[in-house]
Amino acid sequence: MNRRFREWMVRNCLATAANTLLFATLAGLFAQDASVEAPAVRPPRRGPTSVRGINRHEPKPIPGVGQLRGGYSPCLTADLKTIVFANWLSRKTEYDLYLATRDEVDEPFGPAERIEGAVTTWTDACPTLSADGLEIVYISADDADPKEMPKLLRATRPDLKSPFSQAQELPLPRIDAARQRLASPQFMDKLRLKFCLIESETVRTVRVASRPQDDAPFKTLELLPLQNPWPLWWVSADALRAYTGIDEGICLSYRDATDEEFGPIEVVVPANVVGKIDGPVWLAPQEDVVFYCSPGDQGRPDAGRHLMMVAF
């Protein structure tokens, strides 16, 4: 990943120091009101931890792919048996998307294979898989031309054994892809796609596009009312909870109903436990295990990156 693209990621995808100060202020205000009874912000645990053999607050490399240098922006299927992530294994095509599978959740992932339908000479990253693994949407950015807007691309396949089709640009309602910068797509379910809309260096919102059925175009667009839209948020299927990885650790913002705004940010896994987080996070459907990229401590971020998970 070249210097210009890294600078773009830092500028547009990570919280600034000002935002970090805002988080601390909001957290302090919320703590002052601790006497107020808090609602149940997370769904009750439905059985054992999503990933067996992982202890709470003990980060581990994702088995089978965590050892690969340069892994970035992991995303899994709902059954946790398929993972897609970005990696710079080919110097000719920049970052590409790779897919690995396993038969059981407690097994390591097998060898990662490049998704050929998503190969471009641009940097391809931040993938999101539909829960069944048959549809993928991701960001493709041209490092050579910083004025070129990143594209939102989509590919599909008929079944889990088939390769993905050649990726095509995904149109979204009321979005001018030639002028508006898109980032951090996430399937909330088969019919809703969350993404970030960056209109300038100071204006950013989080939106949700919806469609009537999974093979139809996205038709409607709504604003997700987060107090701070700058971090890279992962949003629960019921749209009541949003998680992100920032300097303070893995954090949560929530609301009681979908017609309300999201509240202040709370730390659920502190930074002294999880370490540094680079890029978007992805949560298991039970919202009890977080999958993320650790940037490592080397001077070159893409060289030190590796894929991690932590239960909480």
SERO-4910 file (N, C-alpha, C, O; in steps of 0.05 Angstrom, whole numbers):
BEGIN
 pado doro    nc1    nc2    nc3   cac1   cac2   cac3    cc1    cc2    cc3    oc1    oc2    oc3
  Met    A     17    -24      0      0      0      0     18     25      0     34     28     18
  Asn    A     15     42    -20     35     64    -22     28     87     -3      8     87     11
  Arg    A     46    106     -2     44    127     18     19    144     15      7    151     35
  Arg    A     11    150    -10    -12    167    -14    -37    154     -4    -54    166      9
  Phe    A    -40    128     -9    -64    114      1    -64    112     31    -85    115     44
  Arg    A    -40    107     44    -39    106     73    -48    133     85    -62    134    104
  Glu    A    -38    155     72    -45    182     82    -75    186     79    -88    198     97
  Trp    A    -87    176     57   -116    179     54   -131    164     75   -151    174     86
  Met    A   -122    139     82   -135    123    102   -133    137    129   -153    139    144
  Val    A   -110    148    136   -107    162    161   -125    186    163   -137    191    183
  Arg    A   -126    201    141   -141    226    141   -171    221    142   -186    236    156
  Asn    A   -181    201    127   -210    197    124   -222    175    140   -246    174    143
  Cys    A   -206    156    149   -217    132    162   -211    128    191   -222    111    204
  Leu    A   -192    144    202   -186    141    230   -194    166    245   -194    188    234
  Ala    A   -202    163    270   -210    186    286   -186    204    291   -163    195    295
  Thr    A   -190    230    289   -169    249    295   -166    253    325   -182    244    341
  Ala    A   -145    268    331   -141    274    360   -164    289    371   -172    285    395
  Ala    A   -176    307    355   -199    321    364   -223    303    370   -237    306    390
  Asn    A   -226    283    353   -248    264    358   -243    248    383   -261    242    398
  Thr    A   -217    241    388   -211    225    412   -217    242    437   -228    231    456
  Leu    A   -211    267    436   -218    284    458   -248    285    462   -258    285    485
  Leu    A   -264    286    440   -293    286    442   -302    260    455   -320    260    471
  Phe    A   -290    237    447   -298    211    459   -295    212    489   -312    204    504
  Ala    A   -272    222    498   -266    223    526   -286    241    541   -295    234    563
  Thr    A   -293    264    529   -312    282    541   -339    269    543   -352    270    564
  Leu    A   -348    256    521   -374    243    522   -375    220    542   -394    217    557
  Ala    A   -353    205    544   -352    183    563   -354    194    591   -366    181    609
  Gly    A   -340    217    596   -342    228    623   -369    238    630   -379    234    653
  Leu    A   -383    250    611   -411    259    616   -429    235    622   -446    237    640
  Phe    A   -425    213    607   -442    190    611   -436    178    639   -454    168    652
  Ala    A   -410    178    647   -403    166    673   -415    182    696   -422    170    716
  Gln    A   -418    208    692   -430    224    713   -459    217    718   -470    222    739
  Asp    A   -472    205    698   -500    199    700   -504    169    705   -524    157    698
  Ala    A   -484    157    719   -485    128    723   -507    119    742   -514     96    743
  Ser    A   -518    138    757   -540    131    775   -565    124    760   -583    111    772
  Val    A   -568    132    735   -591    125    719   -589     96    710   -569     88    700
  Glu    A   -611     81    714   -610     53    706   -606     50    676   -621     62    661
  Ala    A   -586     35    669   -579     31    640   -596      9    628   -601    -11    642
  Pro    A   -604     11    603   -618    -10    590   -599    -33    583   -575    -30    584
  Ala    A   -611    -56    576   -595    -79    566   -585    -73    538   -601    -76    519
  Val    A   -560    -64    535   -551    -54    510   -542    -76    491   -540    -71    467
  Arg    A   -537   -100    501   -528   -122    484   -547   -145    487   -559   -149    508
  Pro    A   -551   -161    465   -569   -184    467   -558   -204    487   -534   -206    490
  Pro    A   -576   -219    501   -566   -239    519   -550   -261    505   -556   -267    482
  Arg    A   -530   -272    519   -514   -293    508   -531   -318    501   -546   -327    518
  Arg    A   -528   -327    476   -544   -350    468   -526   -375    467   -518   -384    446
  Gly    A   -519   -385    491   -502   -408    491   -473   -401    495   -467   -379    504
  Pro    A   -455   -419    488   -426   -414    492   -415   -392    473   -429   -383    454
  Thr    A   -390   -384    478   -377   -364    461   -377   -373    432   -373   -397    427
  Ser    A   -380   -354    414   -381   -361    385   -357   -378    376   -360   -396    360
  Val    A   -334   -372    387   -309   -386    380   -300   -401    404   -292   -389    424
  Arg    A   -300   -428    403   -291   -444    426   -260   -442    429   -245   -439    410
  Gly    A   -252   -444    454   -224   -444    460   -211   -416    461   -187   -413    462
  Ile    A   -228   -395    462   -217   -368    464   -228   -356    490   -252   -356    495
  Asn    A   -210   -345    507   -218   -334    532   -224   -304    530   -213   -291    513
  Arg    A   -241   -295    546   -249   -266    546   -224   -249    551   -208   -254    568
  His    A   -223   -228    534   -201   -207    537   -174   -219    533   -154   -209    544
  Glu    A   -171   -240    517   -145   -251    509   -143   -252    479   -150   -272    467
  Pro    A   -132   -231    467   -130   -230    437   -113   -253    427    -93   -260    438
  Lys    A   -122   -264    404   -107   -286    391   -107   -281    361   -126   -269    350
  Pro    A    -86   -290    347    -87   -289    317   -110   -307    307   -116   -328    319
  Ile    A   -123   -299    286   -144   -315    274   -131   -340    263   -114   -338    245
  Pro    A   -139   -364    272   -124   -389    264   -124   -393    234   -145   -391    221
  Gly    A   -101   -398    224    -98   -404    195    -91   -381    178    -79   -384    157
  Val    A    -99   -356    186    -94   -332    170    -80   -310    186    -70   -291    175
  Gly    A    -81   -313    213    -69   -292    230    -39   -290    227    -28   -269    234
  Gln    A    -26   -311    217      3   -310    214     12   -296    188     35   -290    185
  Leu    A     -7   -290    170      0   -277    144      6   -248    149    -11   -233    159
  Arg    A     29   -239    141     36   -210    143     20   -194    123     16   -203    100
  Gly    A     10   -171    132     -4   -153    114    -34   -157    114    -48   -143     99
  Gly    A    -46   -176    129    -74   -180    129    -89   -156    140    -80   -143    159
  Tyr    A   -112   -149    127   -126   -124    134   -156   -128    129   -164   -143    112
  Ser    A   -172   -114    145   -201   -112    142   -215   -139    139   -226   -145    118
  Pro    A   -214   -156    160   -227   -183    158   -257   -181    160   -268   -163    173
  Cys    A   -270   -199    146   -300   -202    147   -306   -232    144   -293   -246    128
  Leu    A   -326   -241    159   -333   -269    159   -362   -273    151   -378   -254    151
  Thr    A   -370   -298    145   -398   -305    142   -410   -309    169   -395   -312    189
  Ala    A   -436   -311    171   -450   -313    197   -442   -339    211   -442   -339    236
  Asp    A   -436   -360    197   -428   -385    210   -399   -386    217   -389   -406    228
  Leu    A   -384   -365    211   -356   -362    218   -338   -382    204   -316   -388    213
  Lys    A   -347   -393    181   -332   -414    167   -318   -403    142   -303   -418    129
  Thr    A   -325   -379    134   -312   -366    111   -302   -339    119   -316   -324    132
  Ile    A   -277   -332    112   -266   -306    118   -256   -294     92   -244   -307     76
  Val    A   -260   -268     89   -248   -252     67   -233   -229     79   -242   -217     99
  Phe    A   -210   -223     68   -194   -201     78   -176   -190     56   -174   -203     35
  Ala    A   -165   -167     60   -146   -155     40   -118   -162     48   -111   -164     71
  Asn    A   -101   -166     28    -72   -170     32    -56   -162      8    -66   -163    -15
  Trp    A    -31   -154     13    -14   -145     -9      6   -167    -15     30   -164     -9
  Leu    A     -3   -188    -26     14   -211    -33     25   -208    -62     43   -222    -69
  Ser    A     13   -191    -77     22   -186   -105     29   -157   -108     13   -139   -105
  Arg    A     54   -151   -114     63   -124   -117     52   -111   -143     53    -87   -146
  Lys    A     42   -128   -162     32   -117   -187      4   -106   -184     -3    -88   -199
  Thr    A    -11   -117   -166    -40   -109   -165    -47    -96   -139    -71    -94   -132
  Glu    A    -27    -86   -123    -33    -73    -97    -48    -93    -79    -44   -117    -81
  Tyr    A    -64    -82    -61    -80    -99    -43   -102   -113    -59   -116   -100    -74
  Asp    A   -105   -139    -55   -126   -155    -67   -142   -168    -44   -134   -168    -21
  Leu    A   -165   -180    -52   -181   -195    -32   -175   -225    -33   -171   -236    -55
  Tyr    A   -174   -237    -10   -168   -265     -7   -190   -279     10   -202   -266     27
  Leu    A   -195   -304      3   -217   -319     17   -205   -345     27   -190   -358     13
  Ala    A   -213   -352     51   -205   -378     63   -230   -390     77   -248   -376     86
  Thr    A   -231   -416     79   -253   -430     91   -244   -451    111   -220   -458    112
  Arg    A   -263   -461    127   -258   -483    145   -284   -498    149   -305   -487    144
  Asp    A   -281   -523    157   -305   -540    160   -319   -535    187   -344   -538    188
  Glu    A   -304   -529    208   -315   -525    234   -303   -499    246   -281   -492    240
  Val    A   -319   -487    264   -310   -461    275   -285   -464    293   -270   -445    295
  Asp    A   -281   -487    305   -258   -490    322   -234   -500    307   -214   -507    320
  Glu    A   -235   -501    281   -212   -509    264   -198   -484    252   -211   -463    250
  Pro    A   -172   -486    245   -159   -464    231   -171   -461    203   -181   -480    191
  Phe    A   -169   -437    192   -176   -433    164   -156   -446    146   -132   -448    153
  Gly    A   -165   -456    123   -147   -468    103   -132   -446     88   -133   -423     95
  Pro    A   -117   -454     67   -101   -435     51   -119   -413     40   -141   -418     30
  Ala    A   -109   -388     40   -124   -366     29   -119   -364     -1    -96   -366    -10
  Glu    A   -141   -361    -16   -139   -359    -45   -149   -331    -54   -169   -321    -43
  Arg    A   -136   -320    -73   -144   -294    -83   -170   -296    -98   -175   -314   -113
  Ile    A   -188   -276    -93   -213   -275   -107   -208   -262   -135   -206   -238   -137
  Glu    A   -206   -278   -155   -198   -269   -181   -217   -249   -193   -209   -231   -208
  Gly    A   -243   -251   -187   -263   -232   -197   -260   -204   -186   -272   -185   -196
  Ala    A   -244   -202   -164   -240   -176   -152   -212   -164   -156   -205   -144   -144
  Val    A   -197   -177   -174   -169   -168   -178   -169   -143   -196   -180   -144   -219
  Thr    A   -157   -122   -187   -153    -98   -204   -124    -88   -199   -110    -99   -182
  Thr    A   -116    -67   -213    -91    -54   -207    -94    -33   -185    -74    -19   -179
  Trp    A   -118    -30   -175   -123    -11   -153   -120    -26   -126   -115    -50   -126
  Thr    A   -122    -11   -104   -123    -23    -78   -151    -32    -71   -169    -15    -69
  Asp    A   -155    -58    -67   -181    -69    -61   -181    -78    -32   -165    -95    -24
  Ala    A   -200    -67    -16   -199    -72     13   -227    -67     25   -246    -61     10
  Cys    A   -229    -71     51   -254    -67     66   -277    -83     55   -298    -71     49
  Pro    A   -274   -109     51   -296   -125     41   -318   -130     61   -313   -129     86
  Thr    A   -343   -134     52   -364   -143     69   -378   -166     55   -386   -164     31
  Leu    A   -383   -188     69   -396   -211     58   -425   -212     67   -431   -205     90
  Ser    A   -443   -221     50   -470   -227     59   -468   -251     78   -448   -266     77
  Ala    A   -488   -254     96   -487   -274    116   -483   -302    105   -470   -319    117
  Asp    A   -494   -307     80   -492   -333     68   -467   -336     51   -462   -358     40
  Gly    A   -451   -315     48   -426   -317     33   -428   -316      3   -409   -321    -11
  Leu    A   -452   -309     -7   -456   -309    -36   -453   -282    -49   -455   -280    -74
  Glu    A   -449   -261    -34   -447   -234    -45   -425   -219    -30   -423   -222     -5
  Ile    A   -409   -205    -44   -388   -189    -32   -388   -161    -43   -391   -157    -67
  Val    A   -384   -141    -25   -382   -113    -33   -357   -102    -20   -350   -109      3
  Tyr    A   -342    -85    -34   -316    -76    -23   -309    -49    -36   -322    -40    -55
  Ile    A   -288    -37    -25   -278    -11    -35   -254    -16    -53   -236    -31    -46
  Ser    A   -253     -3    -76   -230     -4    -94   -220     25    -99   -236     42   -108
  Ala    A   -195     30    -92   -184     58    -94   -160     58   -111   -143     40   -111
  Asp    A   -157     79   -127   -135     83   -145   -113     99   -131   -115    123   -128
  Asp    A    -91     84   -123    -69     98   -109    -55    118   -127    -44    138   -118
  Ala    A    -54    112   -153    -38    129   -171    -51    156   -176    -37    175   -184
  Asp    A    -77    159   -171    -90    184   -176   -108    191   -152   -130    182   -150
  Pro    A    -98    207   -133   -113    213   -109   -139    228   -114   -156    229    -97
  Lys    A   -141    240   -138   -166    254   -145   -188    235   -154   -212    242   -154
  Glu    A   -180    210   -161   -200    190   -169   -215    180   -145   -203    171   -125
  Met    A   -242    181   -146   -258    172   -123   -257    142   -121   -259    128   -141
  Pro    A   -254    131    -96   -256    102    -92   -283     92   -102   -303    106   -100
  Lys    A   -284     68   -112   -308     56   -123   -319     35   -104   -303     21    -90
  Leu    A   -345     32   -103   -358     11    -88   -365    -11   -108   -381     -7   -125
  Leu    A   -352    -35   -105   -355    -56   -124   -369    -80   -111   -368    -84    -87
  Arg    A   -383    -96   -128   -399   -119   -119   -394   -142   -137   -393   -140   -161
  Ala    A   -393   -166   -125   -391   -191   -140   -408   -212   -126   -413   -210   -102
  Thr    A   -418   -232   -141   -435   -252   -130   -426   -280   -139   -409   -282   -157
  Arg    A   -438   -300   -127   -433   -328   -136   -458   -344   -130   -473   -337   -111
  Pro    A   -463   -365   -145   -488   -381   -141   -488   -399   -117   -509   -405   -106
  Asp    A   -464   -407   -108   -461   -425    -85   -433   -422    -74   -416   -409    -86
  Leu    A   -428   -434    -51   -403   -431    -37   -379   -444    -50   -356   -438    -44
  Lys    A   -385   -463    -68   -363   -476    -83   -355   -462   -108   -334   -468   -119
  Ser    A   -371   -443   -117   -365   -429   -142   -349   -404   -138   -349   -393   -116
  Pro    A   -333   -396   -158   -319   -371   -156   -337   -347   -158   -359   -349   -169
  Phe    A   -329   -324   -148   -344   -300   -150   -343   -290   -179   -323   -294   -193
  Ser    A   -365   -277   -188   -366   -264   -214   -346   -241   -215   -336   -232   -195
  Gln    A   -342   -231   -240   -326   -206   -243   -340   -183   -229   -364   -178   -235
  Ala    A   -326   -169   -212   -339   -148   -196   -347   -125   -214   -334   -118   -234
  Gln    A   -370   -113   -207   -381    -90   -221   -387    -68   -201   -391    -73   -177
  Glu    A   -386    -43   -211   -392    -21   -193   -421    -22   -183   -439    -28   -198
  Leu    A   -425    -17   -157   -451    -19   -145   -463      9   -142   -453     25   -127
  Pro    A   -485     14   -157   -498     40   -154   -515     41   -128   -527     22   -120
  Leu    A   -515     65   -116   -531     69    -92   -550     93    -96   -542    112   -110
  Pro    A   -573     93    -85   -592    115    -89   -582    141    -78   -571    142    -56
  Arg    A   -585    162    -94   -578    190    -86   -548    193    -80   -541    212    -65
  Ile    A   -532    176    -91   -503    178    -87   -489    183   -114   -493    168   -132
  Asp    A   -474    205   -116   -458    211   -139   -430    200   -135   -413    214   -123
  Ala    A   -425    176   -145   -399    163   -140   -376    178   -152   -353    174   -144
  Ala    A   -381    195   -172   -359    211   -184   -350    234   -166   -328    245   -170
  Arg    A   -367    242   -147   -361    265   -131   -359    259   -101   -346    273    -86
  Gln    A   -373    238    -92   -375    232    -64   -358    207    -57   -360    186    -71
  Arg    A   -342    209    -37   -324    187    -29   -338    168    -11   -350    176      9
  Leu    A   -336    142    -17   -349    121     -1   -328    105     14   -305    102      5
  Ala    A   -335     94     37   -317     78     53   -333     59     71   -357     63     76
  Ser    A   -319     38     81   -328     20    102   -356      9     97   -374     13    114
  Pro    A   -361     -6     75   -387    -19     72   -390    -43     91   -371    -55     99
  Gln    A   -415    -48     98   -421    -71    116   -449    -81    111   -468    -65    113
  Phe    A   -452   -106    105   -479   -118    103   -490   -121    132   -479   -136    148
  Met    A   -512   -107    137   -526   -111    163   -543   -136    161   -547   -150    181
  Asp    A   -554   -141    138   -568   -166    130   -569   -166    100   -556   -150     87
  Lys    A   -584   -185     88   -584   -187     59   -597   -163     45   -592   -158     21
  Leu    A   -613   -147     60   -627   -125     47   -616    -98     54   -625    -78     43
  Arg    A   -597    -96     73   -588    -70     82   -557    -69     82   -544    -87     91
  Leu    A   -547    -47     70   -518    -43     68   -511    -17     82   -520      5     73
  Lys    A   -495    -18    103   -485      6    116   -459     15    102   -443     -2     94
  Phe    A   -454     41    100   -429     52     89   -425     80     99   -443     93    109
  Cys    A   -400     90     96   -393    117    103   -393    134     78   -383    126     57
  Leu    A   -404    158     81   -404    177     59   -387    201     67   -394    216     86
  Ile    A   -364    205     54   -346    227     60   -349    248     39   -340    245     16
  Glu    A   -362    270     47   -367    292     28   -345    312     27   -342    327      7
  Ser    A   -329    314     48   -306    332     49   -289    324     72   -295    304     86
  Glu    A   -267    338     77   -250    331     99   -262    337    126   -251    329    147
  Thr    A   -284    351    126   -298    358    152   -326    348    153   -339    350    174
  Val    A   -337    337    132   -365    328    132   -366    298    125   -357    289    104
  Arg    A   -376    283    144   -378    254    140   -404    244    154   -410    253    175
  Thr    A   -418    225    141   -442    213    152   -441    183    148   -426    173    131
  Val    A   -457    168    164   -460    140    161   -488    135    150   -508    144    162
  Arg    A   -491    120    128   -516    116    115   -523     86    113   -505     69    115
  Val    A   -548     80    109   -557     52    105   -575     52     80   -595     66     78
  Ala    A   -566     36     60   -581     32     36   -597      6     38   -588    -13     49
  Ser    A   -622      7     28   -640    -17     31   -651    -24      3   -652     -8    -15
  Arg    A   -658    -50      0   -670    -60    -24   -693    -79    -17   -693    -91      4
  Pro    A   -712    -83    -35   -735    -99    -29   -729   -129    -28   -742   -144    -13
  Gln    A   -709   -138    -43   -701   -167    -43   -672   -168    -51   -661   -149    -62
  Asp    A   -659   -192    -45   -630   -192    -47   -620   -191    -75   -596   -187    -79
  Asp    A   -636   -196    -95   -626   -194   -123   -636   -168   -136   -634   -165   -161
  Ala    A   -646   -149   -120   -656   -124   -131   -637   -101   -125   -620   -103   -107
  Pro    A   -638    -79   -141   -621    -56   -135   -629    -43   -108   -652    -46    -99
  Phe    A   -610    -29    -96   -616    -14    -72   -633     10    -80   -627     24    -99
  Lys    A   -655     14    -64   -675     34    -72   -676     58    -53   -681     81    -62
  Thr    A   -672     53    -27   -676     75     -7   -650     79      8   -633     62     10
  Leu    A   -648    103     20   -624    111     35   -633    126     59   -649    144     58
  Glu    A   -621    119     82   -627    133    107   -601    139    122   -581    126    119
  Leu    A   -603    159    140   -581    168    156   -580    151    182   -601    147    194
  Leu    A   -557    142    190   -554    129    216   -544    151    235   -521    160    233
  Pro    A   -560    158    255   -554    182    272   -534    176    294   -541    175    317
  Leu    A   -509    173    287   -487    169    306   -477    196    315   -475    215    300
  Gln    A   -470    198    341   -460    224    351   -434    232    338   -429    255    333
  Asn    A   -417    212    332   -392    217    318   -390    198    295   -386    174    299
  Pro    A   -392    207    270   -392    189    247   -364    183    236   -362    169    216
  Trp    A   -343    193    249   -316    190    237   -304    163    241   -290    154    223
  Pro    A   -307    149    263   -295    122    265   -308    103    244   -329    109    233
  Leu    A   -296     80    240   -307     60    222   -325     41    238   -316     23    252
  Trp    A   -351     46    236   -371     32    253   -380      5    240   -383      3    216
  Trp    A   -383    -15    257   -397    -40    251   -424    -38    265   -425    -33    289
  Val    A   -446    -43    251   -473    -38    262   -488    -65    264   -487    -81    245
  Ser    A   -501    -70    287   -516    -95    291   -540    -96    272   -549    -76    262
  Ala    A   -550   -121    268   -572   -125    249   -597   -110    258   -613   -102    240
  Asp    A   -601   -107    284   -625    -92    293   -621    -62    293   -639    -47    301
  Ala    A   -597    -53    285   -590    -24    283   -591    -10    310   -596     14    311
  Leu    A   -587    -24    332   -588    -12    358   -560     -9    370   -556      7    389
  Arg    A   -540    -23    360   -513    -22    371   -493    -18    349   -496    -29    327
  Ala    A   -472     -2    354   -451      3    335   -424      0    350   -421     11    371
  Tyr    A   -405    -14    337   -379    -19    349   -358     -7    331   -361     -5    307
  Thr    A   -335      0    343   -313     11    328   -287      6    343   -287      2    367
  Gly    A   -264      7    329   -238      5    342   -224     32    340   -218     41    317
  Ile    A   -218     45    362   -205     71    362   -181     70    382   -175     48    392
  Asp    A   -169     92    388   -146     93    405   -152     81    433   -134     69    446
  Glu    A   -176     85    443   -183     76    470   -189     46    471   -190     34    493
  Gly    A   -192     32    448   -198      4    447   -222     -1    430   -229     14    412
  Ile    A   -235    -24    435   -260    -30    421   -283    -17    436   -286    -21    460
  Cys    A   -299     -1    422   -319     16    435   -347     10    423   -350      0    401
  Leu    A   -367     18    439   -395     13    433   -411     38    436   -407     53    455
  Ser    A   -429     43    417   -450     64    420   -476     50    415   -478     33    398
  Tyr    A   -497     58    430   -523     44    427   -546     63    430   -543     86    439
  Arg    A   -570     53    423   -595     67    427   -616     47    435   -613     23    430
  Asp    A   -638     57    446   -660     39    455   -679     32    433   -692     11    434
  Ala    A   -682     49    413   -701     44    391   -690     57    366   -673     75    367
  Thr    A   -699     47    343   -688     56    317   -697     84    310   -686     96    291
  Asp    A   -716     96    325   -723    124    319   -709    143    337   -715    167    338
  Glu    A   -688    133    352   -672    150    369   -644    153    358   -636    138    341
  Glu    A   -630    173    369   -602    176    363   -585    157    380   -593    150    401
  Phe    A   -561    150    369   -543    134    385   -531    151    407   -528    176    405
  Gly    A   -525    138    430   -514    152    453   -484    154    453   -471    150    433
  Pro    A   -473    162    476   -444    165    479   -429    139    475   -441    117    475
  Ile    A   -403    141    470   -386    118    465   -376    106    492   -367    121    509
  Glu    A   -377     79    494   -367     65    517   -345     46    508   -348     34    487
  Val    A   -325     43    524   -303     24    518   -312     -4    528   -319     -7    552
  Val    A   -312    -24    511   -319    -51    519   -294    -69    521   -294    -89    536
  Val    A   -273    -64    505   -247    -77    508   -226    -56    507   -221    -44    486
  Pro    A   -213    -50    530   -194    -27    530   -169    -32    514   -162    -55    508
  Ala    A   -156    -11    507   -133    -12    489   -110    -28    502    -94    -40    487
  Asn    A   -107    -27    528    -85    -43    541    -90    -73    539    -72    -88    545
  Val    A   -114    -81    531   -120   -109    526   -117   -116    497   -104   -135    490
  Val    A   -130   -100    480   -133   -108    452   -110    -97    435   -105   -107    413
  Gly    A    -95    -78    445    -74    -66    429    -84    -46    408   -107    -38    410
  Lys    A    -67    -39    389    -75    -21    368    -93    -35    348    -91    -59    343
  Ile    A   -111    -20    337   -130    -30    317   -128    -13    292   -128     11    293
  Asp    A   -126    -27    269   -122    -13    243   -146    -20    225   -149    -43    218
  Gly    A   -162      0    218   -184     -5    200   -209    -15    213   -212    -13    237
  Pro    A   -228    -26    197   -254    -34    208   -253    -59    224   -235    -76    220
  Val    A   -272    -63    242   -275    -87    257   -299   -102    247   -317    -91    233
  Trp    A   -301   -128    253   -324   -145    246   -331   -162    271   -313   -173    284
  Leu    A   -357   -164    277   -366   -179    300   -381   -204    292   -396   -204    273
  Ala    A   -378   -225    308   -395   -249    305   -424   -241    311   -429   -222    325
  Pro    A   -443   -256    299   -471   -249    302   -480   -247    331   -498   -232    338
  Gln    A   -468   -263    350   -474   -261    378   -462   -236    391   -468   -230    414
  Glu    A   -446   -221    376   -433   -197    386   -416   -203    411   -416   -187    430
  Asp    A   -401   -225    410   -384   -233    433   -355   -237    425   -338   -241    442
  Val    A   -349   -236    399   -322   -239    389   -318   -218    367   -334   -215    349
  Val    A   -295   -203    369   -288   -183    350   -265   -192    333   -245   -202    344
  Phe    A   -267   -189    307   -245   -195    289   -234   -169    278   -250   -151    270
  Tyr    A   -207   -166    277   -196   -140    270   -168   -143    260   -157   -165    260
  Cys    A   -157   -121    251   -129   -120    242   -112   -105    262   -119    -83    271
  Ser    A    -90   -118    270    -70   -105    287    -48    -94    270    -37   -110    253
  Pro    A    -40    -69    273    -20    -58    254      9    -67    261     27    -62    245
  Gly    A     13    -78    285     40    -85    293     56    -60    300     45    -38    301
  Asp    A     81    -64    306     98    -42    315    119    -34    295    137    -18    301
  Gln    A    118    -45    271    138    -39    251    133    -12    238    110     -2    239
  Gly    A    154      0    227    151     26    215    132     27    191    120     47    185
  Arg    A    131      4    177    114      3    153     88    -12    160     89    -36    163
  Pro    A     65      2    161     41    -10    172     32    -35    157     24    -55    169
  Asp    A     33    -35    130     23    -58    115     41    -83    120     32   -105    116
  Ala    A     66    -79    127     84   -102    132     78   -114    159     81   -139    162
  Gly    A     71    -98    179     66   -109    206     38   -118    212     33   -129    233
  Arg    A     20   -113    193     -8   -120    198    -12   -150    200      0   -165    186
  His    A    -30   -158    218    -39   -185    220    -67   -186    231    -75   -167    245
  Leu    A    -81   -208    227   -109   -210    234   -113   -223    261   -101   -244    267
  Met    A   -129   -211    278   -133   -219    306   -162   -222    312   -180   -214    297
  Met    A   -167   -234    336   -195   -236    346   -193   -235    377   -173   -243    389
  Val    A   -215   -225    389   -216   -223    418   -245   -227    427   -263   -216    414
  Ala    A   -249   -242    448   -276   -246    459   -280   -226    482   -261   -218    496
  Phe    A   -305   -218    486   -311   -199    508   -340   -204    518   -349   -191    536
***
